[in-house]
Amino acid sequence: MSKLNNWCTLPTSMGDFRMYDAGDEEIRVISMGDVNSLGELPLLRIHSSCLASEVFGANDCDCADQLRESMKLMAIEGEGIIIHLHQEGRGQGLSKKIRAVRLMESDGLDTVEAYEHLGLEQDTRNYDSAVAILKSLEISAVQLISNNPRKRKFLQMNGIEVASVSTHPNIRPENEAYLSTKNQKLGHQIPLEGIGLNQDEVRFYHSDQPWGEFSNFSQHSIFIDGINWQTVEHYYQAQKFIDMELKEQIRLSQTPVLAKITATEMKDLRRNNWAELKESVMLKALRRKFAQHPELAKRLLSTSPQRLVESTSNDAFWGESTRRHWPESSW
């Protein structure tokens, strides 16, 4: 494995990543931060290519969704590594993958049945190259972003300690059956029931998933004090500061993720009393969001009497572990 020292910046809507030359055209290494200087237990995504979804936007799987979510987590964390492997069709190659998908379309088979019909092994992917990269970087423990226990086991059998981080699928009509099959027949652990509406709660987190319009990252602008903000997150992050130029820099961030990253990088310049202010700031922003978007207000009222829960363990203050709820009278 060649040393990872040839790289370029990969500017994205979630921040500036690095793309490294792994010395093999079928292996791509992407990192948030210097890949040679990652901290202990870095986030890791070992991702097998899916041209259909990643390049052409196909909706019948969750591959591109998982990749984007991994990048978002790394951007927020400030570091992480993606090892992108050219292993189409669970290692069977693009030609066989197309044949299998065509059988699914024409004969109503699920992905496992289609592979069986063609006499193919269900998963022939190999992660030796990923292990070699990790060992060359002297990484012996990771937070693996995956719902695939086979991938986790492979790393563990090769001396890598693994803590698991689940991805949360964007469930669509085109991929719902496919995701269920991955769980039921391939042993994946996709949290299909983790987000949505049940008898007691509405659980939400990602803006592109069920109930995502309740997220601060949803694309619903708010108008406050004569200024327009792209999202609640833009407004909330900017209010951490007094300096007007810094506030404007955050307001003009391309995405809410970048707004959050900018504010995090400038944390030493925050208001001294931010801890006392942040709940009132959030409440003000949410009031404006639902007042200025009547369709959202109707959507919110439709959830009564369910409890609203931000379904994440990544946020120690607003996340589900704290179950924060303002008194009804405060609205």
C-alpha positions as CSV (number, residue, x, y, z in Angstrom):
1,M,0.0,0.0,0.0
2,S,1.5,3.3,-1.1
3,K,1.9,6.1,1.5
4,L,-1.1,8.5,1.4
5,N,0.6,11.8,0.7
6,N,-0.7,12.8,-2.7
7,W,-4.0,14.6,-2.2
8,C,-6.2,17.4,-3.3
9,T,-9.1,19.3,-1.6
10,L,-12.6,18.0,-2.3
11,P,-14.9,21.0,-1.7
12,T,-18.5,19.8,-0.9
13,S,-21.7,21.3,0.5
14,M,-20.7,19.7,3.8
15,G,-17.2,21.2,4.0
16,D,-13.8,20.6,2.5
17,F,-12.7,17.0,2.4
18,R,-9.4,15.6,1.1
19,M,-9.2,13.1,-1.7
20,Y,-6.1,10.9,-1.6
21,D,-4.3,8.8,-4.2
22,A,-4.3,5.2,-2.8
23,G,-2.1,3.9,-5.6
24,D,-5.0,1.8,-7.0
25,E,-7.6,3.2,-9.4
26,E,-10.3,1.0,-7.8
27,I,-9.7,2.4,-4.3
28,R,-10.6,6.0,-3.3
29,V,-9.7,7.4,0.1
30,I,-11.6,10.5,1.2
31,S,-11.1,12.1,4.6
32,M,-12.2,15.0,6.7
33,G,-8.9,16.4,8.0
34,D,-5.4,15.0,7.5
35,V,-5.8,11.2,7.0
36,N,-2.4,10.7,8.5
37,S,-3.3,12.6,11.7
38,L,-6.7,11.3,12.7
39,G,-7.5,11.1,16.4
40,E,-8.4,8.0,18.4
41,L,-11.4,6.0,17.3
42,P,-12.1,8.0,14.1
43,L,-15.3,7.6,12.1
44,L,-14.9,5.2,9.2
45,R,-17.0,4.3,6.3
46,I,-16.0,1.4,4.0
47,H,-18.2,2.0,1.1
48,S,-18.7,-0.2,-2.0
49,S,-19.4,1.7,-5.2
50,C,-22.9,2.1,-6.6
51,L,-22.8,4.0,-9.8
52,A,-26.6,3.8,-10.2
53,S,-27.3,5.9,-7.1
54,E,-24.1,7.8,-6.5
55,V,-23.6,9.1,-10.1
56,F,-27.1,8.8,-11.7
57,G,-29.3,9.3,-8.7
58,A,-31.2,6.0,-8.7
59,N,-33.7,5.8,-5.8
60,D,-34.1,2.0,-5.4
61,C,-31.3,1.5,-2.9
62,D,-29.7,3.3,0.1
63,C,-26.1,3.4,-1.1
64,A,-25.8,7.1,-1.9
65,D,-27.9,7.9,1.2
66,Q,-25.4,6.1,3.4
67,L,-22.4,7.9,1.8
68,R,-24.0,11.3,2.2
69,E,-24.9,10.6,5.8
70,S,-21.3,9.4,6.5
71,M,-19.9,12.6,5.1
72,K,-22.3,14.7,7.2
73,L,-21.3,12.9,10.4
74,M,-17.6,13.4,9.6
75,A,-18.1,17.0,8.8
76,I,-19.8,17.6,12.1
77,E,-17.3,15.5,14.0
78,G,-14.4,17.3,12.2
79,E,-12.6,14.2,11.1
80,G,-13.1,10.8,9.6
81,I,-12.1,8.5,6.7
82,I,-14.0,7.0,3.8
83,I,-12.5,4.1,1.9
84,H,-14.5,3.8,-1.3
85,L,-14.1,0.5,-3.1
86,H,-15.0,-0.5,-6.6
87,Q,-17.2,-3.5,-5.7
88,E,-20.4,-3.1,-7.6
89,G,-23.3,-5.5,-6.9
90,R,-22.0,-6.7,-3.6
91,G,-18.8,-7.7,-5.3
92,Q,-20.3,-9.4,-8.4
93,G,-19.6,-6.6,-10.8
94,L,-21.8,-4.2,-12.7
95,S,-22.8,-6.6,-15.5
96,K,-24.2,-9.2,-13.1
97,K,-25.8,-6.5,-11.0
98,I,-27.7,-5.3,-14.0
99,R,-28.9,-8.8,-14.8
100,A,-30.1,-9.2,-11.2
101,V,-31.9,-5.9,-11.1
102,R,-33.6,-6.6,-14.4
103,L,-34.9,-9.9,-12.9
104,M,-36.2,-8.1,-9.9
105,E,-38.1,-5.7,-12.2
106,S,-39.4,-8.4,-14.7
107,D,-40.2,-11.3,-12.3
108,G,-40.9,-9.5,-9.0
109,L,-38.0,-11.1,-7.2
110,D,-36.2,-9.6,-4.3
111,T,-32.5,-9.0,-4.4
112,V,-31.6,-12.3,-2.7
113,E,-33.9,-14.3,-5.0
114,A,-32.5,-12.7,-8.1
115,Y,-28.9,-13.6,-7.1
116,E,-30.0,-17.1,-6.3
117,H,-31.8,-17.4,-9.7
118,L,-28.5,-16.4,-11.4
119,G,-26.5,-18.8,-9.3
120,L,-24.5,-16.0,-7.7
121,E,-23.1,-15.7,-4.2
122,Q,-25.0,-13.1,-2.2
123,D,-21.9,-11.1,-1.1
124,T,-18.4,-11.6,-2.4
125,R,-17.0,-8.3,-1.3
126,N,-13.5,-8.3,0.2
127,Y,-12.1,-5.6,2.6
128,D,-8.5,-6.6,2.7
129,S,-7.4,-3.4,1.0
130,A,-9.4,-1.4,3.6
131,V,-7.6,-3.2,6.4
132,A,-4.3,-2.6,4.8
133,I,-5.0,1.1,4.5
134,L,-6.0,1.3,8.2
135,K,-2.9,-0.5,9.3
136,S,-0.7,1.7,7.2
137,L,-2.2,4.6,9.0
138,E,-1.7,2.9,12.3
139,I,-5.4,2.9,13.0
140,S,-6.4,0.0,15.3
141,A,-9.9,1.2,16.5
142,V,-12.7,2.9,14.6
143,Q,-16.3,4.0,14.8
144,L,-17.6,2.0,11.8
145,I,-20.5,3.7,10.0
146,S,-22.4,0.7,8.8
147,N,-25.5,-1.5,9.3
148,N,-23.7,-4.6,8.0
149,P,-22.4,-7.0,10.7
150,R,-20.3,-8.9,8.1
151,K,-18.2,-5.8,7.6
152,R,-17.8,-5.3,11.3
153,K,-16.8,-8.9,11.8
154,F,-14.2,-8.7,9.0
155,L,-12.5,-5.8,10.6
156,Q,-12.5,-7.4,14.1
157,M,-11.1,-10.6,12.7
158,N,-8.2,-8.6,11.3
159,G,-7.3,-6.9,14.5
160,I,-9.4,-3.7,14.3
161,E,-11.5,-2.8,17.3
162,V,-15.0,-1.6,16.2
163,A,-17.7,0.6,17.7
164,S,-20.8,0.6,15.4
165,V,-22.6,3.7,14.2
166,S,-25.8,3.1,12.3
167,T,-26.9,4.9,9.2
168,H,-30.6,5.9,8.9
169,P,-32.2,5.2,5.5
170,N,-34.3,7.6,3.5
171,I,-37.2,5.2,3.0
172,R,-38.8,5.6,-0.4
173,P,-41.4,3.6,-2.4
174,E,-38.6,2.5,-4.7
175,N,-36.3,1.1,-1.9
176,E,-38.6,0.1,0.9
177,A,-38.8,-3.6,-0.1
178,Y,-35.1,-3.7,-0.8
179,L,-34.2,-2.4,2.6
180,S,-36.5,-4.9,4.3
181,T,-34.9,-7.8,2.4
182,K,-31.4,-6.6,3.4
183,N,-32.5,-6.9,7.1
184,Q,-34.5,-10.1,6.8
185,K,-32.3,-12.2,4.4
186,L,-28.8,-10.6,4.5
187,G,-28.6,-10.0,8.2
188,H,-28.2,-6.2,8.0
189,Q,-29.3,-4.1,11.0
190,I,-31.0,-1.1,9.3
191,P,-33.1,0.9,11.8
192,L,-36.2,0.8,9.7
193,E,-38.5,1.4,12.7
194,G,-36.4,4.0,14.3
195,I,-37.8,7.2,12.7
196,G,-41.5,8.0,12.1
197,L,-44.8,8.1,13.8
198,N,-45.9,5.6,16.5
199,Q,-48.5,5.7,19.2
200,D,-46.5,7.8,21.6
201,E,-43.8,9.7,19.6
202,V,-42.8,11.4,16.4
203,R,-39.1,10.8,15.9
204,F,-37.1,12.9,13.5
205,Y,-33.6,13.9,12.7
206,H,-32.4,14.1,9.1
207,S,-34.1,16.7,7.0
208,D,-34.5,14.3,4.0
209,Q,-36.2,11.6,6.0
210,P,-39.7,11.1,7.5
211,W,-40.8,14.2,9.6
212,G,-37.5,15.9,8.5
213,E,-39.3,19.2,8.1
214,F,-39.1,19.5,11.9
215,S,-35.3,19.5,11.7
216,N,-33.4,22.7,12.0
217,F,-31.6,21.7,8.8
218,S,-34.8,21.6,6.7
219,Q,-35.0,24.1,3.8
220,H,-37.5,26.5,5.4
221,S,-36.2,30.0,5.6
222,I,-37.1,32.3,8.4
223,F,-37.3,36.1,8.5
224,I,-36.2,37.7,11.8
225,D,-35.4,41.3,12.6
226,G,-35.4,42.3,9.0
227,I,-33.0,39.5,7.9
228,N,-33.7,36.4,6.0
229,W,-32.0,33.1,7.1
230,Q,-31.9,30.0,4.9
231,T,-32.7,27.7,7.8
232,V,-33.2,27.7,11.5
233,E,-29.8,26.2,11.9
234,H,-28.2,29.2,10.2
235,Y,-29.9,31.6,12.5
236,Y,-29.2,29.5,15.6
237,Q,-25.5,29.1,14.9
238,A,-25.1,32.8,14.1
239,Q,-26.6,33.9,17.4
240,K,-23.7,32.3,19.3
241,F,-21.7,35.4,18.4
242,I,-21.9,39.2,18.8
243,D,-19.5,40.1,15.9
244,M,-21.7,41.1,12.9
245,E,-19.2,40.1,10.3
246,L,-19.0,36.6,11.7
247,K,-22.8,36.4,11.9
248,E,-23.0,37.4,8.3
249,Q,-20.4,34.7,7.3
250,I,-22.5,32.1,9.0
251,R,-25.8,33.4,7.4
252,L,-24.2,33.1,3.9
253,S,-23.0,29.6,4.5
254,Q,-24.0,27.4,1.6
255,T,-25.7,24.7,3.8
256,P,-26.7,24.4,7.4
257,V,-23.9,21.8,7.9
258,L,-21.4,24.5,6.8
259,A,-23.0,27.0,9.1
260,K,-22.6,24.6,12.0
261,I,-19.0,23.8,11.1
262,T,-18.1,27.6,10.9
263,A,-19.6,28.2,14.3
264,T,-17.8,25.3,15.8
265,E,-14.5,26.4,14.4
266,M,-15.0,29.8,16.0
267,K,-16.2,28.5,19.4
268,D,-13.6,30.6,21.3
269,L,-15.4,33.7,20.1
270,R,-18.8,32.7,21.4
271,R,-20.9,34.9,23.7
272,N,-20.0,34.3,27.3
273,N,-23.6,33.7,28.2
274,W,-24.6,31.5,25.3
275,A,-25.5,28.6,27.6
276,E,-28.2,30.8,29.2
277,L,-29.4,32.2,25.8
278,K,-29.6,29.2,23.5
279,E,-33.0,27.9,24.6
280,S,-34.7,31.3,24.0
281,V,-32.9,31.7,20.7
282,M,-34.1,28.3,19.5
283,L,-37.7,28.9,20.7
284,K,-37.7,32.3,18.8
285,A,-36.5,30.6,15.6
286,L,-39.0,27.8,15.8
287,R,-41.9,30.1,16.5
288,R,-41.0,32.1,13.3
289,K,-40.5,28.9,11.3
290,F,-44.0,27.5,12.0
291,A,-45.7,31.0,11.9
292,Q,-44.1,31.8,8.5
293,H,-44.8,28.3,7.0
294,P,-48.5,27.6,7.6
295,E,-48.2,24.1,6.0
296,L,-45.6,23.2,8.6
297,A,-47.8,24.4,11.4
298,K,-50.6,22.1,10.2
299,R,-48.1,19.3,10.0
300,L,-47.0,20.0,13.5
301,L,-50.5,20.1,14.9
302,S,-51.3,16.8,13.2
303,T,-48.9,15.0,15.5
304,S,-50.9,15.8,18.7
305,P,-50.8,14.2,21.2
306,Q,-47.6,12.4,20.2
307,R,-44.3,13.6,21.8
308,L,-41.7,15.1,19.4
309,V,-38.2,13.5,19.8
310,E,-35.0,14.5,18.0
311,S,-33.8,10.9,17.3
312,T,-30.1,11.1,17.7
313,S,-27.4,10.3,20.3
314,N,-25.0,12.8,18.7
315,D,-26.4,15.8,20.4
316,A,-26.0,15.9,24.1
317,F,-28.3,18.9,24.6
318,W,-31.1,18.6,22.1
319,G,-31.0,14.8,21.3
320,E,-33.4,12.1,22.5
321,S,-31.3,11.2,25.5
322,T,-32.4,14.5,27.1
323,R,-36.0,14.5,25.8
324,R,-36.3,18.3,26.0
325,H,-39.8,19.7,25.8
326,W,-41.0,23.2,26.4
327,P,-44.2,23.8,28.3
328,E,-47.2,24.1,25.9
329,S,-47.8,27.6,27.2
330,S,-44.4,28.8,25.9
331,W,-45.6,28.5,22.3
